[in-house]
């Protein structure tokens, strides 16, 4: 039986987010834990991550928007207070990657991926709570990224920089750029402006010209500094989950810009993922190659949720019956295989047959689940 809209909302607001509010907060020293174990107890790693804080702030913020109560609202402020006090570099600007459990900075480098999620979380915090200081900090973060990480020669942005913003040169990935694109869309929702729109269009240009194989429609992951695919296995890797994720993002930008060409680009990415990324027995493969052949046949949590997001948005826009059946199949797979019936948390990693490979639950995954359940609820 298909999962209903009410069940999706109930699982997110009444089960999953309260689970992480009870077990994912460090109530002694502040902030969020990175992981919890099968007994739901925190698994301290000796460090706390900016990425975890940004994603959990977003997830709890979405919960508040969907009607979660005061404890979830308090969790937003709990995480935001720690993130702003402990991760922000008051001297150089920007965000540290990690702190120790007490909140003292450990990895002081500036990371593009992490900064994208800081912008994303802060923009959504302003959208839901009307928090001008969060919006100001989101814009300040974007300004630092544009000033210090831009690669004027080859396009896009460097992966990261030192504490004082000296760029770190090396191999490139499209994935941090995808999340920067996501952050730009979040900013455009709350504060439309030419800067964010230009940057978003430039990233779409890189997707067309550098990352997407024009013959196969495969989206590359790993590149050299000049955006040529790396030699060897890493240059062949394709994540079906990123195809679905880009589909969802490009569809949103296409609607914002009334741009059919961007929507057509999203359709190409979706087509590859539907043809090659999904196992006939259910679930999205971890990785395929550029020809669509499976490389890693396990089933991580996040690609399943990205499939749900992309299909749900398309169903809501078009009402397509085939896509709706695929959406319902994707949701059924998630709830039958990834949701733990005892704890109502989600298993991170399954093998191809559906056996659980990882007992721990990652805080970073709540963002994926929350967005997927919200998007699916809007489509059903």
Helices and strands as residue ranges (DSSP letters): H 5-10, I 11-16, H 17-23, E 35-36, E 48-49, H 50-65, H 70-82, I 83-87, E 98-99, E 110-111, H 112-129, H 132-148, E 160-161, E 167-168, E 172-173, H 175-190, H 194-206, I 207-211, E 222-223, H 233-236, E 237-238, H 240-257, H 260-272, I 273-277, E 287-289, E 294-296, E 299-300, H 301-318, H 321-333, I 334-338, E 349-350, E 361-362, H 365-379
